[in-house]
Amino acid sequence: MKITKRQLRRIIKEERAKINKRPKALKESVTDMRHYEEQTDVISFDIAELFFEDMTGLYDEEPEMFGDRPRAAWEQEVAAAQSALETAVQQAIIKAVQDVEQGLHDGKFSTGI
């Protein structure tokens, strides 16, 4: 059975998520955040994958943009950027959930009823 690079990345990401500890801040939340954490992993991975596909596709769409830079070098740069984007998206989602939860506990969304 053959698997694509994308499938392999997804498998590795899912296994890494199972092994790694979750961010401490999420564990300190009042609510059980496991399902949010799982969705954050999936969403950040999917966005980073789309980014990777789009950016690697640029090499074929706009070859003059790259001059004499080899495709392999571009793909390495894109892979590094993909990883950074995945982490940034994950952290942004986690922070947003925490901020909104805190606002809820602080009465920020109270309608005065």
N, C-alpha and C positions, 0 to 999 in steps of 0.2 A: 504494500500500500504506500503510495507516494503522498506527501503533504507539501503544500506550498510554503514559501517563506512566511506569508501572512498567517497561515494556520499555525506554523511552528511558533511564531511570535506570540500569538494568542494563547497557545498552550503554555508557553513559558511564563507569560504574564499571569495567567490564572493560577499556576502552581506557585509562583513567587508570592502572590497575594495570600495564598493559603498558609505559606510558611512564615512570611514576615509578620511582625507585630504591627498592629494598626497604630496610627498616630495616637499619642497619649491623650491629646485633647478630646478626641472622639470618645475614648473610654470613660472620660470624666463627665460626659453628658448625662443629664437627668434621664433622658429616654434611652431605650435600647437602640443603638445606632448601627447595628450590624447590617441591616438591609440597606441603609444609606451608604455605608462603606462599600458594600458589594457593587451597588449601582455606580458609585463614584469611580471605582476601578474600571468598570465596563465602559462608562461614558468617556473617561479620560483616555482610555486605550483606543476606543473607536475614533475619537477626534484626532488623536495622534496618528493613527493609521491612515485616515483620510488625508491628513497633511503630508505624510510620507508619499502616498500615491500621487498626489498633486505635484509635489515638488520634484519627485523623480521623473514624472511625466514631462516636466518643463524641458528636460534635456532633449527630448525628441521633438517637442513643439517649437522650441526656440533655440536651436543649436548654435546660432551665431552669438547668443548671449554668453556662451561659455568659452569662446575662443579655443585655445588648445588644452583646456582643462579636461583630463580624462573622465569618462563617465563614472568609473569606480571611485575616484576622488570625490566627485559630487555626491554620489550615493552614501559615502561615509559621512560627509558633512550633514546630509539630510537625516541620516540615522541618529547622529548626535543631537541634532535639533529636534527630532521627533521625541527623543527621550526627555529632553528639557521641557518640551511642550506638554508632554503627558504629566510630568511632575507638577508643572505650573497649573494646569487645568485642575488636577486632583486637589491641590492645595487651595485653589480659589473656591472650588465647590465646598470643600470641608469648612473653610472660613465662612462662607455665605450661610451654610446650614447652622453653624454655631452662632453667628451673629443674629440670625432671625429667631432661633430658639431663645437666645438670651433676651432679645427684644420682646418676645412673647411672654417670658417670665417677668419681665420688668413692666409689663402693662402697655407697651408701645402700641399694641394693636387693639387696645380697649376701645369699645364704642361708647362707653359711659352708661351702659345699661345697668 
